[in-house]
């Protein structure tokens, strides 16, 4: 009578390890892309929140845009976006104690008025945002008398001063644009 041994063969063990390795590799490759996607989704939500705050500002200020004449109005950021922010320089940089006006990586957002495609101090014939994430990191770019263009990062002339487009460069150098028309 021959005894049969119970256990796994070396081929079975190697096969299980190979399958586990493939699963680990797939997760390892997919995880950074998923995390980047989640951060970009948060940035797009923040851009929408700033657009809503700008609409509220316009409603309470006779249609005036918060960035219509130069750098973004500090009162706009403090009252409509995050009341813990203080304006640091004319480069649209804020120092915020709260977390309401922060990028998912923890840095404070800035808002820069780029000009107007209609009337005002800085008239633009056209506007196309430089899509370098490193250069535009944490800065929202606003253009009055404008709407989001058909090309990424491009503004089209709007119909009035209550129209504006806000751009933000996402990770991967894609551009998110929101407008209020």
Z-matrix of the N, CA and C atoms (Angstrom, degrees):
N
C 1 1.430
C 2 1.527 1 108.97
N 3 1.332 2 115.13 1 128.22
C 4 1.455 3 120.87 2 -175.99
C 5 1.521 4 109.15 3 -95.99
N 6 1.348 5 115.28 4 135.72
C 7 1.470 6 120.44 5 177.72
C 8 1.523 7 109.67 6 -83.84
N 9 1.316 8 115.87 7 137.93
C 10 1.465 9 120.30 8 173.96
C 11 1.517 10 108.43 9 -102.49
N 12 1.284 11 114.95 10 132.82
C 13 1.465 12 119.38 11 179.22
C 14 1.516 13 109.55 12 -90.28
N 15 1.318 14 114.04 13 137.60
C 16 1.460 15 118.92 14 176.53
C 17 1.519 16 108.22 15 -94.46
N 18 1.316 17 116.87 16 141.45
C 19 1.459 18 121.48 17 179.64
C 20 1.520 19 110.63 18 151.45
N 21 1.313 20 114.57 19 -174.75
C 22 1.468 21 120.94 20 -179.04
C 23 1.515 22 109.75 21 -104.50
N 24 1.303 23 114.94 22 146.91
C 25 1.461 24 119.16 23 174.79
C 26 1.521 25 108.18 24 -82.12
N 27 1.292 26 116.75 25 162.45
C 28 1.463 27 121.63 26 179.78
C 29 1.524 28 111.01 27 -61.56
N 30 1.317 29 117.41 28 -33.29
C 31 1.472 30 121.27 29 178.90
C 32 1.532 31 110.43 30 -66.43
N 33 1.304 32 116.84 31 -41.53
C 34 1.471 33 120.30 32 178.49
C 35 1.531 34 110.82 33 -63.95
N 36 1.300 35 117.91 34 -41.96
C 37 1.472 36 121.91 35 179.79
C 38 1.523 37 109.92 36 -64.61
N 39 1.321 38 117.83 37 -45.49
C 40 1.466 39 121.61 38 179.43
C 41 1.525 40 110.43 39 -63.49
N 42 1.307 41 117.98 40 -40.38
C 43 1.463 42 121.81 41 178.69
C 44 1.525 43 111.34 42 -62.61
N 45 1.314 44 118.01 43 -44.24
C 46 1.466 45 121.83 44 178.53
C 47 1.528 46 110.02 45 -64.21
N 48 1.315 47 118.18 46 -42.38
C 49 1.468 48 121.38 47 178.52
C 50 1.530 49 111.27 48 -64.98
N 51 1.323 50 117.08 49 -38.59
C 52 1.464 51 120.55 50 178.85
C 53 1.528 52 110.93 51 -65.13
N 54 1.313 53 117.11 52 -42.72
C 55 1.475 54 120.84 53 178.40
C 56 1.526 55 110.13 54 -64.66
N 57 1.326 56 117.18 55 -43.64
C 58 1.470 57 120.58 56 178.24
C 59 1.525 58 110.42 57 -62.61
N 60 1.324 59 117.41 58 -39.32
C 61 1.466 60 121.53 59 178.03
C 62 1.510 61 112.22 60 -63.98
N 63 1.324 62 116.96 61 -40.54
C 64 1.469 63 120.71 62 177.79
C 65 1.529 64 111.36 63 -64.34
N 66 1.313 65 116.20 64 -42.65
C 67 1.468 66 120.00 65 178.51
C 68 1.529 67 109.87 66 -62.54
N 69 1.332 68 116.77 67 -45.36
C 70 1.461 69 121.14 68 178.77
C 71 1.524 70 110.33 69 -60.89
N 72 1.317 71 118.30 70 -43.13
C 73 1.454 72 122.65 71 179.78
C 74 1.527 73 111.38 72 -62.49
N 75 1.329 74 117.05 73 -42.94
C 76 1.465 75 120.73 74 178.83
C 77 1.524 76 111.05 75 -62.08
N 78 1.310 77 117.55 76 -43.20
C 79 1.466 78 121.34 77 178.50
C 80 1.524 79 109.67 78 -66.09
N 81 1.322 80 117.27 79 -43.03
C 82 1.457 81 122.44 80 -179.14
C 83 1.525 82 111.23 81 -61.37
N 84 1.324 83 117.71 82 -37.19
C 85 1.464 84 122.04 83 179.39
C 86 1.531 85 110.92 84 -77.15
N 87 1.308 86 118.21 85 -39.93
C 88 1.462 87 121.86 86 -174.77
C 89 1.530 88 113.69 87 -78.45
N 90 1.315 89 118.05 88 -27.47
C 91 1.465 90 121.28 89 -173.90
C 92 1.530 91 113.72 90 -60.57
N 93 1.335 92 120.85 91 -48.64
C 94 1.464 93 119.64 92 179.11
C 95 1.535 94 113.03 93 -60.45
N 96 1.327 95 117.06 94 -39.57
C 97 1.464 96 120.24 95 178.45
C 98 1.523 97 110.89 96 -65.00
N 99 1.312 98 117.29 97 -39.03
C 100 1.463 99 121.48 98 177.52
C 101 1.523 100 110.78 99 -65.44
N 102 1.329 101 116.82 100 -42.57
C 103 1.462 102 120.19 101 179.05
C 104 1.521 103 110.71 102 -65.12
N 105 1.337 104 118.23 103 -42.37
C 106 1.471 105 121.83 104 177.52
C 107 1.522 106 110.06 105 -61.68
N 108 1.316 107 116.94 106 -41.95
C 109 1.458 108 121.20 107 178.30
C 110 1.523 109 111.60 108 -61.83
N 111 1.316 110 117.22 109 -41.64
C 112 1.469 111 120.76 110 177.88
C 113 1.521 112 111.20 111 -64.69
N 114 1.345 113 118.05 112 -41.51
C 115 1.465 114 120.87 113 178.18
C 116 1.528 115 110.60 114 -64.21
N 117 1.335 116 117.31 115 -42.07
C 118 1.460 117 120.54 116 179.63
C 119 1.526 118 111.32 117 -66.56
N 120 1.324 119 117.52 118 -36.61
C 121 1.467 120 120.58 119 176.13
C 122 1.523 121 110.10 120 -62.59
N 123 1.322 122 117.37 121 -41.54
C 124 1.472 123 120.98 122 177.19
C 125 1.526 124 110.40 123 -63.49
N 126 1.326 125 117.74 124 -40.84
C 127 1.470 126 121.25 125 178.52
C 128 1.525 127 110.64 126 -62.90
N 129 1.327 128 117.32 127 -41.97
C 130 1.464 129 120.51 128 178.00
C 131 1.529 130 110.72 129 -64.87
N 132 1.323 131 118.08 130 -38.47
C 133 1.467 132 121.48 131 175.86
C 134 1.528 133 110.42 132 -63.87
N 135 1.332 134 116.90 133 -40.72
C 136 1.467 135 120.66 134 178.20
C 137 1.526 136 110.77 135 -65.04
N 138 1.324 137 117.23 136 -38.73
C 139 1.460 138 121.40 137 177.20
C 140 1.527 139 110.28 138 -62.31
N 141 1.321 140 117.15 139 -41.35
C 142 1.475 141 121.05 140 176.78
C 143 1.523 142 111.17 141 -64.79
N 144 1.332 143 116.21 142 -37.24
C 145 1.464 144 120.26 143 178.81
C 146 1.525 145 111.01 144 -65.69
N 147 1.331 146 117.41 145 -39.45
C 148 1.468 147 121.06 146 177.46
C 149 1.524 148 109.86 147 -67.18
N 150 1.328 149 117.55 148 -38.39
C 151 1.464 150 120.92 149 176.95
C 152 1.528 151 110.56 150 -61.50
N 153 1.321 152 117.17 151 -43.68
C 154 1.465 153 120.93 152 176.97
C 155 1.523 154 110.85 153 -62.75
N 156 1.341 155 116.85 154 -42.02
C 157 1.467 156 120.81 155 178.41
C 158 1.523 157 110.27 156 -63.33
N 159 1.340 158 118.06 157 -39.69
C 160 1.469 159 121.26 158 178.61
C 161 1.529 160 110.98 159 -65.34
N 162 1.341 161 116.96 160 -38.59
C 163 1.471 162 119.88 161 176.33
C 164 1.528 163 110.70 162 -62.85
N 165 1.336 164 116.97 163 -41.43
C 166 1.462 165 121.06 164 176.70
C 167 1.527 166 110.55 165 -63.11
N 168 1.334 167 117.21 166 -41.91
C 169 1.463 168 122.16 167 178.07
C 170 1.525 169 109.86 168 -59.42
N 171 1.337 170 116.78 169 -46.92
C 172 1.466 171 120.66 170 -179.74
C 173 1.522 172 111.45 171 -61.49
N 174 1.315 173 116.21 172 -41.78
C 175 1.461 174 120.34 173 179.54
C 176 1.522 175 111.21 174 -60.13
N 177 1.317 176 116.78 175 -39.09
C 178 1.463 177 121.46 176 -177.02
C 179 1.523 178 114.01 177 -88.72
N 180 1.334 179 118.67 178 -4.23
C 181 1.464 180 122.00 179 -176.78
C 182 1.524 181 112.11 180 -130.10
N 183 1.324 182 117.30 181 40.98
C 184 1.466 183 123.89 182 175.41
C 185 1.528 184 113.58 183 52.33
N 186 1.319 185 117.05 184 39.21
C 187 1.457 186 121.25 185 175.02
C 188 1.509 187 115.35 186 83.47
N 189 1.323 188 118.73 187 0.32
C 190 1.462 189 121.32 188 -179.63
C 191 1.524 190 109.78 189 -72.84
N 192 1.318 191 115.16 190 136.63
C 193 1.461 192 121.02 191 177.75
C 194 1.522 193 109.20 192 -80.67
N 195 1.333 194 118.71 193 144.65
C 196 1.469 195 119.98 194 179.88
C 197 1.525 196 113.52 195 -65.86
N 198 1.315 197 118.77 196 -17.46
C 199 1.472 198 121.17 197 -179.52
C 200 1.514 199 111.44 198 -122.11
N 201 1.340 200 117.09 199 21.61
C 202 1.461 201 121.59 200 -175.75
C 203 1.529 202 112.92 201 -63.63
N 204 1.304 203 117.72 202 -38.64
C 205 1.466 204 119.23 203 -176.54
C 206 1.528 205 109.96 204 -123.28
N 207 1.320 206 115.57 205 78.78
C 208 1.455 207 119.74 206 175.19
C 209 1.512 208 112.97 207 96.06
N 210 1.352 209 115.53 208 -152.02
C 211 1.462 210 120.41 209 -176.94
C 212 1.529 211 111.85 210 -60.23
N 213 1.293 212 115.41 211 155.47
C 214 1.457 213 121.06 212 -179.01
C 215 1.515 214 110.67 213 -58.63
N 216 1.303 215 114.31 214 134.63
C 217 1.447 216 122.47 215 -179.40
C 218 1.535 217 110.36 216 -63.02
N 219 1.336 218 116.81 217 124.62
C 220 1.469 219 120.67 218 -179.94
C 221 1.524 220 110.87 219 -61.83
N 222 1.338 221 117.12 220 -34.67
C 223 1.472 222 120.27 221 178.92
C 224 1.527 223 110.94 222 -61.74
N 225 1.333 224 115.83 223 -35.00
C 226 1.463 225 119.71 224 177.62
C 227 1.524 226 110.56 225 -61.91
N 228 1.323 227 116.64 226 -49.45
C 229 1.465 228 120.14 227 -178.41
C 230 1.524 229 110.62 228 -64.30
N 231 1.345 230 117.27 229 -45.52
C 232 1.466 231 120.31 230 -177.70
C 233 1.526 232 112.47 231 -67.43
N 234 1.317 233 117.12 232 -41.62
C 235 1.467 234 119.75 233 -173.82
C 236 1.529 235 113.22 234 -86.12
N 237 1.319 236 116.81 235 -36.29
C 238 1.461 237 119.25 236 -171.24
C 239 1.526 238 114.28 237 -105.92
N 240 1.333 239 118.22 238 -20.62
C 241 1.456 240 120.20 239 -174.89
C 242 1.525 241 111.26 240 -113.58
N 243 1.333 242 118.25 241 -60.48
C 244 1.466 243 122.11 242 -177.28
C 245 1.523 244 108.36 243 -152.64
N 246 1.316 245 116.83 244 114.03
C 247 1.470 246 121.06 245 -174.74
C 248 1.525 247 113.62 246 -74.61
N 249 1.334 248 118.42 247 -1.90
C 250 1.470 249 120.07 248 178.52
C 251 1.528 250 112.04 249 -93.86
N 252 1.336 251 118.15 250 -1.13
C 253 1.465 252 121.10 251 -174.74
C 254 1.525 253 111.97 252 -85.41
N 255 1.312 254 115.19 253 143.34
C 256 1.467 255 121.79 254 171.27
C 257 1.525 256 107.95 255 -127.76
N 258 1.318 257 115.12 256 143.07
C 259 1.460 258 122.05 257 -177.24
C 260 1.522 259 109.08 258 -76.30
N 261 1.327 260 117.29 259 129.57
C 262 1.459 261 121.20 260 -175.89
C 263 1.522 262 111.68 261 -101.42
N 264 1.320 263 119.05 262 -44.57
C 265 1.465 264 121.42 263 -177.85
C 266 1.519 265 109.28 264 -147.72
N 267 1.331 266 115.35 265 170.92
C 268 1.471 267 118.78 266 179.14
C 269 1.520 268 112.46 267 -78.36
N 270 1.326 269 118.08 268 11.70
C 271 1.464 270 122.79 269 175.32
C 272 1.522 271 111.44 270 -93.67
N 273 1.310 272 117.28 271 19.74
C 274 1.469 273 123.54 272 179.22
C 275 1.519 274 112.06 273 62.82
N 276 1.315 275 117.20 274 36.70
C 277 1.458 276 121.85 275 177.72
C 278 1.521 277 109.81 276 -102.79
N 279 1.300 278 116.19 277 135.83
C 280 1.455 279 122.14 278 -178.42
C 281 1.517 280 109.53 279 -123.11
N 282 1.311 281 115.07 280 151.39
C 283 1.455 282 121.36 281 171.61
C 284 1.519 283 105.71 282 -112.75
N 285 1.328 284 117.44 283 116.66
C 286 1.458 285 121.93 284 -174.96
C 287 1.518 286 110.05 285 -120.92
N 288 1.311 287 115.45 286 130.29
C 289 1.461 288 120.15 287 177.14
C 290 1.525 289 111.41 288 -81.14
N 291 1.323 290 116.70 289 -31.09
C 292 1.462 291 120.91 290 -179.45
C 293 1.517 292 111.21 291 -82.03
N 294 1.325 293 116.65 292 -179.59
C 295 1.460 294 120.11 293 -179.24
C 296 1.525 295 111.93 294 -111.80
N 297 1.336 296 118.04 295 13.55
C 298 1.456 297 120.46 296 -176.61
C 299 1.523 298 112.81 297 -77.58
N 300 1.330 299 118.42 298 -24.15
C 301 1.464 300 121.83 299 -175.75
C 302 1.526 301 109.73 300 -120.12
N 303 1.329 302 115.74 301 45.99
C 304 1.459 303 121.27 302 -177.86
C 305 1.528 304 110.96 303 -124.41
N 306 1.315 305 113.62 304 142.01
C 307 1.447 306 122.57 305 174.08
C 308 1.535 307 108.49 306 -66.04
N 309 1.325 308 119.80 307 155.33
C 310 1.467 309 120.81 308 179.51
C 311 1.530 310 114.18 309 -56.29
N 312 1.329 311 117.47 310 -21.09
C 313 1.467 312 118.83 311 177.37
C 314 1.532 313 112.15 312 -87.54
N 315 1.343 314 117.43 313 3.79
C 316 1.462 315 121.65 314 173.31
C 317 1.515 316 115.58 315 98.84
N 318 1.329 317 118.87 316 -7.97
C 319 1.470 318 121.36 317 -179.73
C 320 1.523 319 110.21 318 -84.04
N 321 1.333 320 116.01 319 146.78
C 322 1.462 321 121.27 320 178.83
C 323 1.525 322 109.90 321 -71.51
N 324 1.344 323 116.59 322 137.00
C 325 1.458 324 121.40 323 174.78
C 326 1.527 325 109.81 324 -70.84
N 327 1.305 326 115.17 325 156.42
C 328 1.449 327 122.23 326 169.10
C 329 1.522 328 107.56 327 -122.80
N 330 1.320 329 116.86 328 156.26
C 331 1.465 330 121.14 329 174.75
C 332 1.519 331 106.80 330 -126.69
N 333 1.322 332 116.03 331 127.09
C 334 1.456 333 120.87 332 -177.62
C 335 1.516 334 109.03 333 -120.86
N 336 1.320 335 116.44 334 122.03
C 337 1.458 336 121.39 335 172.71
C 338 1.520 337 108.72 336 -76.77
N 339 1.326 338 116.90 337 116.59
C 340 1.466 339 120.78 338 -175.82
C 341 1.518 340 112.72 339 -87.01
N 342 1.321 341 117.79 340 -18.96
C 343 1.454 342 121.40 341 -178.22
C 344 1.515 343 110.25 342 135.31
N 345 1.333 344 114.22 343 -165.28
C 346 1.454 345 120.76 344 -174.32
C 347 1.519 346 109.93 345 -130.91
N 348 1.315 347 115.72 346 143.93
C 349 1.457 348 120.87 347 174.00
C 350 1.522 349 110.60 348 -97.20
N 351 1.325 350 116.21 349 15.38
C 352 1.456 351 120.90 350 179.88
C 353 1.506 352 111.65 351 -130.79
N 354 1.328 353 116.53 352 -81.85
C 355 1.465 354 120.32 353 178.96
C 356 1.521 355 108.20 354 -138.25
N 357 1.325 356 114.85 355 169.25
C 358 1.454 357 119.41 356 179.10
C 359 1.510 358 111.87 357 128.31
N 360 1.333 359 115.26 358 -164.49
C 361 1.465 360 120.87 359 -175.60
C 362 1.528 361 112.72 360 -72.96
N 363 1.303 362 118.12 361 -39.32
C 364 1.459 363 122.03 362 -175.77
C 365 1.523 364 109.22 363 -122.28
N 366 1.334 365 116.06 364 95.74
C 367 1.465 366 121.68 365 -177.92
C 368 1.529 367 109.25 366 -83.72
N 369 1.312 368 116.22 367 130.10
C 370 1.463 369 122.23 368 178.67
C 371 1.522 370 109.42 369 -112.24
N 372 1.312 371 116.17 370 131.22
C 373 1.468 372 119.93 371 173.98
C 374 1.522 373 109.78 372 -79.13
N 375 1.321 374 115.63 373 -32.93
C 376 1.462 375 121.30 374 176.87
C 377 1.525 376 107.33 375 -152.56
N 378 1.317 377 115.59 376 162.70
C 379 1.456 378 119.52 377 177.73
C 380 1.515 379 109.07 378 -146.48
N 381 1.326 380 115.73 379 123.95
C 382 1.457 381 122.74 380 172.86
C 383 1.515 382 107.27 381 -133.69
N 384 1.307 383 116.39 382 124.05
C 385 1.452 384 122.43 383 -177.79
C 386 1.524 385 110.86 384 -76.32
N 387 1.329 386 115.73 385 136.57
C 388 1.469 387 120.81 386 171.27
C 389 1.527 388 106.43 387 -69.00
N 390 1.309 389 117.62 388 121.39
C 391 1.462 390 120.74 389 -172.04
C 392 1.521 391 114.03 390 -90.30
N 393 1.307 392 117.82 391 28.28
C 394 1.463 393 120.43 392 176.40
C 395 1.525 394 109.11 393 -81.49
N 396 1.341 395 116.46 394 115.33
C 397 1.469 396 120.58 395 -179.34
C 398 1.517 397 111.22 396 -61.06
N 399 1.327 398 117.20 397 -41.54
C 400 1.465 399 120.17 398 -178.37
C 401 1.521 400 111.53 399 -63.15
N 402 1.330 401 117.03 400 -40.43
C 403 1.466 402 120.76 401 -178.86
C 404 1.527 403 111.40 402 -70.77
N 405 1.319 404 116.98 403 -38.21
C 406 1.463 405 121.37 404 -174.48
C 407 1.525 406 112.99 405 -102.83
N 408 1.303 407 117.81 406 15.29
C 409 1.451 408 122.09 407 -176.91
C 410 1.523 409 111.08 408 -53.54
N 411 1.304 410 116.79 409 121.33
C 412 1.461 411 125.63 410 174.24
C 413 1.531 412 114.36 411 75.19
N 414 1.327 413 119.99 412 10.72
C 415 1.455 414 121.88 413 -179.10
C 416 1.527 415 109.36 414 -111.45
N 417 1.332 416 115.85 415 126.36
C 418 1.456 417 122.02 416 171.38
C 419 1.528 418 106.74 417 -93.92
N 420 1.327 419 116.36 418 134.26
C 421 1.471 420 121.93 419 -175.85
C 422 1.528 421 108.23 420 -110.54
N 423 1.341 422 116.29 421 123.10
C 424 1.462 423 121.14 422 -176.95
C 425 1.527 424 110.67 423 -113.97
N 426 1.341 425 116.22 424 136.19
C 427 1.457 426 122.90 425 177.59
C 428 1.523 427 107.51 426 -127.24
N 429 1.344 428 117.05 427 124.73
C 430 1.468 429 120.52 428 179.34
C 431 1.529 430 109.91 429 -86.17
N 432 1.335 431 115.86 430 165.18
C 433 1.466 432 123.71 431 -175.45
C 434 1.526 433 109.45 432 53.56
N 435 1.318 434 117.46 433 37.94
C 436 1.459 435 120.02 434 -174.03
C 437 1.515 436 111.47 435 -142.32
N 438 1.322 437 115.04 436 161.77
C 439 1.453 438 122.33 437 171.01
C 440 1.525 439 107.18 438 -135.52
N 441 1.324 440 116.90 439 167.15
C 442 1.460 441 121.15 440 179.47
C 443 1.528 442 109.00 441 -65.36
N 444 1.312 443 115.72 442 133.57
C 445 1.449 444 120.82 443 -178.95
C 446 1.513 445 112.30 444 -82.45
N 447 1.317 446 115.10 445 175.44
C 448 1.462 447 120.08 446 179.63
C 449 1.522 448 111.45 447 -75.82
N 450 1.341 449 117.64 448 -25.59
C 451 1.460 450 121.22 449 175.68
C 452 1.513 451 109.50 450 -95.09
N 453 1.321 452 115.73 451 148.39
C 454 1.461 453 121.40 452 -177.53
C 455 1.533 454 110.66 453 -62.04
N 456 1.335 455 116.09 454 129.00
C 457 1.458 456 121.05 455 177.30
C 458 1.514 457 114.29 456 80.24
N 459 1.321 458 117.92 457 11.35
C 460 1.451 459 121.66 458 -176.54
C 461 1.524 460 110.14 459 -115.06
N 462 1.337 461 115.13 460 138.09
C 463 1.464 462 120.57 461 176.38
C 464 1.519 463 109.81 462 -101.25
N 465 1.327 464 115.70 463 147.50
C 466 1.458 465 121.94 464 173.09
C 467 1.514 466 108.13 465 -113.36
N 468 1.319 467 116.43 466 150.98
C 469 1.458 468 120.55 467 -178.88
C 470 1.525 469 109.84 468 -62.62
N 471 1.338 470 115.05 469 130.74
C 472 1.452 471 121.45 470 178.75
C 473 1.517 472 111.30 471 -91.06
N 474 1.307 473 116.00 472 -172.50
C 475 1.464 474 120.45 473 -175.06
C 476 1.526 475 113.96 474 -102.90
N 477 1.332 476 118.25 475 -7.39
C 478 1.461 477 118.90 476 -179.25
C 479 1.508 478 112.36 477 -172.77
N 480 1.354 479 114.15 478 175.06
C 481 1.465 480 119.14 479 -175.51
C 482 1.524 481 112.77 480 -70.91
N 483 1.311 482 118.77 481 -14.99
C 484 1.468 483 119.77 482 177.47
C 485 1.524 484 111.55 483 -83.93
N 486 1.328 485 115.78 484 -2.60
C 487 1.459 486 119.84 485 178.67
C 488 1.518 487 109.37 486 -99.97
N 489 1.316 488 116.62 487 136.10
C 490 1.459 489 121.56 488 176.70
C 491 1.514 490 109.47 489 -156.76
N 492 1.327 491 113.54 490 158.62
C 493 1.457 492 121.59 491 178.29
C 494 1.524 493 107.97 492 -123.10
N 495 1.332 494 115.71 493 139.77
C 496 1.456 495 121.48 494 177.63
C 497 1.528 496 107.55 495 -120.22
N 498 1.331 497 115.88 496 127.64
C 499 1.462 498 122.94 497 -177.49
C 500 1.525 499 110.24 498 -111.85
N 501 1.338 500 115.23 499 148.15
C 502 1.466 501 120.29 500 173.48
C 503 1.520 502 108.26 501 -146.13
N 504 1.331 503 116.47 502 131.12
C 505 1.462 504 121.26 503 178.91
C 506 1.532 505 108.36 504 -84.84
N 507 1.323 506 115.18 505 123.42
C 508 1.459 507 122.04 506 -179.26
C 509 1.528 508 110.18 507 -91.01
N 510 1.330 509 116.06 508 167.79
C 511 1.460 510 119.41 509 172.52
C 512 1.525 511 108.03 510 -61.47
N 513 1.296 512 116.27 511 141.39
C 514 1.455 513 120.40 512 -175.52
C 515 1.527 514 111.21 513 90.75
N 516 1.340 515 116.50 514 2.62
C 517 1.465 516 125.86 515 177.70
C 518 1.529 517 114.36 516 64.40
N 519 1.308 518 118.19 517 18.95
C 520 1.459 519 120.99 518 169.36
C 521 1.526 520 107.41 519 -76.82
N 522 1.324 521 117.26 520 155.94
C 523 1.459 522 121.53 521 -178.89
C 524 1.524 523 109.23 522 -116.35
N 525 1.319 524 114.96 523 130.95
C 526 1.469 525 120.68 524 173.02
C 527 1.514 526 106.99 525 -100.46
N 528 1.307 527 117.29 526 135.51
C 529 1.460 528 121.77 527 178.67
C 530 1.521 529 108.85 528 -132.81
N 531 1.315 530 115.59 529 134.60
C 532 1.470 531 122.10 530 173.02
C 533 1.514 532 107.94 531 -126.44
N 534 1.307 533 116.45 532 140.12
C 535 1.452 534 120.29 533 173.44
C 536 1.512 535 109.26 534 -133.94
N 537 1.300 536 116.95 535 170.18
C 538 1.454 537 120.56 536 -173.74
C 539 1.526 538 113.14 537 -112.07
N 540 1.300 539 118.12 538 33.51
C 541 1.474 540 118.28 539 176.13
C 542 1.504 541 111.20 540 -106.17
